[in-house]
């Protein structure tokens, strides 16, 4: 299924094709593809080239670890994410290596790394769904995330599955058209609210 973005202006096909499904196939993600999307994250630009991102990866090959991460998700996310073959956490390092000071751009840089990861996933035929709905403290404890690091998002990666297997509420969400605010709502010049 393609859910191409209905853009106001032309954008690259990978960006137009990227979307976040809730219907995932249980098909195993090949190691080469998973490493490819992580390599894309690795080469993301970051403040002072600190690369403040880490990823904790769980797959169904290790059902105990996968179950730990699945259990950190909200019930709504568990409903569909249980079918994805890969669940991950993105984690931000909160202080610079270079001087120990707070890195107020760490979350921004992690988000950029995950954006690169998502575009590379689209290029290799995978789908990525990022989730804010997870228990940060539980994830921290279960995966031994040290002080100075903060879980940012949970991420499902895999192949698109059969939406007809979803509960009705999720099926409607899956089949709904993609929408975004128009540029006029957030691109300004001169004064706030004055469109570019």
Secondary structure, DSSP 8 states (H G I E B T S, - for coil): -------SS---HHHHH----S-B------HHHHHHHHHHHHT---GGG---EEEEEEETTSHHHHHHHHHHB-HHHHHHHTT-SEEEEEEEE-B-TTT--B-TTHHHHHHHHHHHHHHHHHHTT-EEEEE--B-HHHHHHHTT--TTEEEEEEEEEE-B--GGGS-HHHHHHHHS------GGGT-BSSSTT-B-
